[in-house]
Amino acid sequence: MKPSQRRQPLLSSTLYQLIVYGNIVLYSICWMAQVPVLPYLVEKLGAAGNTQYGMLQTIFSAVQFVGGLISGPLMDRYGGRFLLAVSFAASVASYFLTATASSMWVLYLSRIPTVLQHAVLAARAIVTHLSSEADRARVLGYVAVSYSVGFMVGPAVGGLLSAVSLQFAAWVATIGSVISLATVLLLLPDLPPHASDGSGHDTVRGAQPHQNQQLRGVGGGVGGDGSDGGSNGSLGYKSGVPASSTEDVHGAPCTGGGGGGGRSVKRVGGGPRQMLMQFVEVARRPGVVDLLTGKLLVGLGSAVFQSMFPVLLKRRYGLDPRTNGMVMSYVGALLLGGQALLVGPVISAIGEPTTEYGCVAALVATYGFLAAAGSLWQLLLLLAPLSVAGMLYNNASTSRLTKATLPQQRGTALAVDMSLSSGVRMLSPALGAAAFDGFGHRAVPTLAAALIGGFLLAVQLGVLQIPLKSKAAAAGSGSVEELSREIEGLSDAGGDGTWAGDKERGGFRTIRSNIQHDADADDWSRDKGKDDGGEKRALGLASVGLGAVNGVRQRGSGKGG
């Protein structure tokens, strides 16, 4: 054994992940501690009105958008540990500039280093590499929970620290980021190509940088995560990355990631024209344009209110930074509790389309009540349905988007979704500030209600659709699901490990995918009033498919001709 190999650190996979989770909690606290204090700091530095505050938020969103495009290639080349370290170094620079800012131009300058603040993205890639496929969703959920804990605690911490000075929270965040950077550099080795030996006792040894061919964008989105990656946004509406984002662009679960273990992502080749055609093909799927239009309008309306929320607490309700932080931590607690207790049961009980429709109606009504709210207790009461409705809509609509597209299109669909989210966050601060300065505080929730209400009105008029399924359609869907399980069982057992066996398994998956999506298309056509026989066709497809499966089984057992 070479001396250099003997000096390589040995670290258990579990301990490695725990260190990553702990750093994400600290990372989230450090960022969220700035949020309730920022409007007061902007005013202290001489900015009048809300235009400068809105511009600061817009610059941050634009920088994060660019950073999201950079972070993928950085991980591909240098690995997740490298991006994690770079993210904490960028945090140190950003918070130090904020802590020492004596003018608005320095505060604007402090947003530039956030181009590399993508610790949540790096953490998702690392834990993906260190986990098996069976544990993938669980470990990615731990990353989201880690950020959510900081999202809940951070504003209260920032409000308390503001009692010392408005920039003291930035000083503390600078120190916290230095600690995180030192932890990564001193305790976490580079990841080897294969983190698991399948024994359940994984170890991580130091590896050379060329070994870390990171999966691009594993579990992450283009929009970055400096402000709210891994969360659902300030009030629960930012699109998070669903479980399906741990799949490659062909719909298969990624077994690598983090450091290049397992197989790599299959990339669809081609230049800009072929990429454009991929977006066009996604848009042609039944219901996708309507779904993305709804996400755009709901996201824009919600983001307008989110971007001005700390300012509303300051100027409308006269809160000091400490109380402002407490209110934002209350919102974080609502989101964390709702995510843990409501998302799964509600969507499972009533389905994604019904959840979407109910949440859109609830958002319009709640924003309307917020425009009329005159006291802080009314605001706190209304924040509960507002946060929960936004969170449920985001989860249900993103889940339905992944189901509305073919498996090989899901990566493109999610990229479109995240791009819309980034664009919304760049536009919403300017809209919110203009509404506040031009028409007063009530204009902000009113504008949010109008934007989301426009989508609800379009659905009512039949211009756009949310496909609410009937009982017969649900029965057809159940038959298709039964077929899916049958084919999955055959595809797992079928084949002999040869090229022919792989082709057979691929054929089973193609049958299942085509039947499922034909049934979905019929559901959509039925809701559009174009195919009243959609339910029967879905059931017929399932019956024919099950018959084909039984025929394959008989031939496999020697009973068939």
Disulfide bonds with the S-S distance in Angstrom:
none
